[in-house]
Amino acid sequence: MNIKKNLGIILIVLGALLLILSYVCSLEDYNFYNFGALLIIIVGIVTHIYVTKRS
């Protein structure tokens, strides 16, 4: 598994899992937690686009 090629997808899935975890554990009122997960998803999308265009 080439980690560089899949880094964007891994970050997107990690951010989504954090959002699901925040819903299950009733953390949806903590804005910094949700903003962090959203930021990870956005960085994952940008990283995926950059790596895909580059290769």
N, C-alpha and C positions, 0 to 999 in steps of 0.2 A: 504494500500500500504506500503510495507516494503521498506523504503528509503535506507537502507544499501544494499539491494539486487539489487536495480536499480540505485545506484549512478553512476556506470560506464556508463550506457546507458544514463543517464541524462547529464553527462559531454560530451559525444560524440555528443549528439544532440545539446547541447549548443554551442560547438565549431563549428559545422556545420552551425548553425544559425548565428554565428558571421561572418563566411566566406561568407555566402550569403548576410548578411547585408553590409559587406565591398564591395561586388561587386555592390549592388544596390546603395549605397551611394558614389560610386567612391573612395573608400579608398584602392583600391588594390595596390596603390603605396607606402603605408605606411607599411614598412616591419615589424615593431614592432607589429602592430595590427594583421597582418596575422600570425606572429610567435607565438603570444600569443594564437590565436585560434588553431593553430596546436598543441601547447603544451597542451592545454586543451583536445584536441582529444586524444593525446597520453596518457596522464594521465588517461583519461576515459577508454581507451582500457586496460591499465595495471591494473587499479582498477577492471574492469569487470572480467578479467582473474583471478585475485587474489581472489576476492569474490566468484567466481564460483568454483574454485578449493578447497577453504576452506570449502564450505558448501556441 
